[in-house]
Amino acid sequence: MKAMGFNYYSVGRKKNFFKKKSIKKILITGAGGFIGSHLTDMLNKMNYDVRALV
């Protein structure tokens, strides 16, 4: 089915692609603070690649 030049099936497939994509690198600003340090520790335990700014 087509409307306005878009194929509904292909748009649906692209949405599924983005759902499957996982984020592995995270930048945390304020990692020296209370919340930032705990967030950094938690993400490290979950095997994320954490970059921190203090």
Secondary structure, DSSP 8 states (H G I E B T S, - for coil): -EETTEEHHHHHHHHHHHHH----EEEEESTTSHHHHHHHHHHHHTT-EEEEE-
